[in-house]
Amino acid sequence: MKDFKGLHTHLSDEATRYQNEIQSLVVVLFPEFIQVFADPCLPNAMAVLKAYPHAQAIVEAGVEPIVHLLRSQSPVHSGRPTAQRLVALAQQSGSSGRALAGRGISLQVLCDQLAHTRENLARLETEIEQQIADDPGVKGLQQIQEFGPKTVAVLRAELGDVDRFARTDQIIAYGGMDIEIKESGRWKGKAKLSKRGSGLLRRMLYLAALRSTHTDGSAFGAYYHRLVARGFNKGSALMTVMRKMLAVAAHLLKYPEAYEPTHGLLPKNTAQQGAVQEGNGVSLAVFATRDTSSQGLTNLIAST
């Protein structure tokens, strides 16, 4: 799965780059186009751009061929009002005529590349979803409302075998969210995140933490707001929530337990041990509890 997620991230970045380049070229070749199609990278809009990549091509084509093209994309809609508006705007366009042919070909190629990349992304997402569905280890992660399918896939792929982590601080360091201070002789630098490990993992946790701050009933969101109320700046509070999320995710991957944000972690084996402090970190056993009523995960999230 890790290979799939790496490829997915690469293709997603490529798709974003193609979209930005398409939008930049449209501004030059037919700036009024976005008055009809607010997003030139939508399928209908790209179909028009691939066939008629600049204002002059729209004018030369006329209304009927564009109507036919739009109907082939969306049979439910006639497309005639859209085609008429496109032609009218193209006739009055203030687009640049410089290097029209070369830029038009570039736009067509970029549209083809974006469409192809999106098809590959869809294939990958289907395969990733299938792997998640067949993996019993992710059941706990899927119960966390702040974790979407992509977050679950990244956590599973990046953390891998969590049995190799003995303490929570090892997991935090693996995710590059530990604090590092560079020193040389008498000089001592500022404390900063080490940012070792997967940048993708940190990105997904950041987005999940951000979502939690606006999610009703989120234990992580409530924890964030408590930190801010205590004087943490928002960035530090988000990073603290990210660390909590990573620790909880690792535990749920290690122990197949039910997740209930309002009642804690409900262990299948109530004979599991309680909290055990180990050095600067907390043993993963800290999340398990004999009392399943109100302890476990909620206490973990509530703790500082």
TAQUIVEN-V74168 format. One record per pair of residues at least 12 apart in sequence whose ideal C-beta (glycine too) atoms are under 8 Angstrom apart, sorted by the first residue. I is the first residue (numbers start at 0). J is the second residue. Records with the same first field share a line. If there is no record, write none. Layout:
I=J + J
This chain:
0=127 + 130 + 131 + 134 + 152 + 155 + 156
1=156 + 157 + 159
3=123 + 126 + 127 + 130 + 152 + 156
4=127 + 152 + 153 + 156 + 157 + 199
5=199
6=123
7=120 + 123 + 124 + 127
8=199
10=116 + 119 + 120 + 123
11=120
13=112 + 116
14=113 + 116 + 117 + 120
17=40 + 109 + 112 + 113 + 116
18=40 + 113
20=109
21=39 + 40 + 45 + 48 + 106 + 109 + 110 + 113
22=39 + 40
24=102 + 105 + 106 + 109
25=39 + 48 + 106
27=94 + 95 + 102
28=52 + 53 + 54 + 94 + 95 + 99 + 102 + 103 + 106
29=53 + 54 + 57 + 88 + 89 + 92 + 94
30=92 + 93 + 94
31=54 + 88 + 89 + 91 + 92 + 93 + 94
32=44 + 48 + 54 + 85 + 88
34=84 + 88
35=81 + 84 + 85 + 88
40=113
42=72 + 114
43=69 + 72 + 73
45=110 + 113 + 114
46=68 + 69 + 71 + 72
47=65 + 68 + 69 + 85
48=106 + 107 + 110
49=107 + 110 + 111
50=64 + 68
51=65
52=102 + 103 + 104 + 106 + 107
53=94 + 99 + 102 + 103 + 106
54=88 + 89 + 92 + 94
55=89 + 94 + 96 + 99
56=103
57=85 + 86 + 89
58=86 + 89 + 90
60=86
61=86
62=79 + 82 + 83 + 86
63=82
65=78 + 81 + 82 + 85 + 86
66=78 + 79 + 82
69=81 + 82
127=148 + 152
128=148
130=152
131=148 + 151 + 152 + 155
134=155
135=255
136=155 + 252 + 255
137=151 + 155 + 252
138=255
139=251 + 252 + 254 + 255 + 256 + 257 + 258
140=154 + 155 + 248 + 251 + 252
142=257 + 258 + 259
143=247 + 248 + 251 + 258 + 260
144=214 + 216 + 217 + 260
145=207 + 208 + 210 + 211 + 214 + 217 + 219 + 220 + 244
146=207 + 244 + 248
147=207
149=203
150=203 + 204 + 206 + 207
153=197 + 199 + 200 + 203
154=200 + 203 + 245 + 248 + 252
155=252
157=174 + 196 + 197 + 199 + 200
158=170 + 173 + 248 + 249 + 252
161=249 + 252 + 253 + 283
162=253
164=249 + 283
165=277 + 282 + 283
166=277 + 278 + 279 + 280 + 281 + 282 + 283
167=246 + 249 + 280 + 281 + 282 + 283 + 285
168=278 + 279 + 280 + 281
169=280
170=245 + 246 + 249
171=242 + 245 + 246 + 280
172=193 + 195 + 196
173=195 + 196
174=196 + 197 + 200 + 201 + 204 + 242 + 245
175=192 + 193 + 194 + 195 + 196 + 197 + 198 + 200 + 201
176=192 + 193 + 201 + 238 + 241 + 242 + 245
177=192 + 193 + 195
178=190 + 191 + 192 + 193
179=191 + 192 + 193
192=238
200=245
201=241
204=241 + 244 + 245
205=237 + 241
207=219 + 241 + 244
208=223 + 237 + 240 + 241 + 244
209=237
211=223 + 240
212=224 + 237 + 240
216=260 + 261
217=260
218=260 + 261 + 296 + 297 + 300 + 301
219=240 + 243 + 244 + 300
221=300
222=239 + 240 + 243 + 300 + 301
223=236 + 237 + 239 + 240
226=239 + 240
243=299 + 300
246=281 + 299
247=286 + 296 + 299 + 300
249=283
250=264 + 283 + 286 + 296
253=283
254=266 + 271 + 283 + 286 + 287
255=267
256=287
258=296
259=296
260=296 + 297 + 300
261=297
262=291 + 292 + 293 + 295 + 297
263=288 + 291 + 292 + 293 + 294 + 295 + 296 + 297 + 298
264=286 + 287 + 288 + 294 + 295 + 296 + 299
265=291 + 295
266=287 + 288 + 291 + 295
268=287
269=289 + 291
270=289
271=284 + 287 + 288 + 289
272=284 + 287
273=285 + 287 + 288 + 289
285=299
286=299
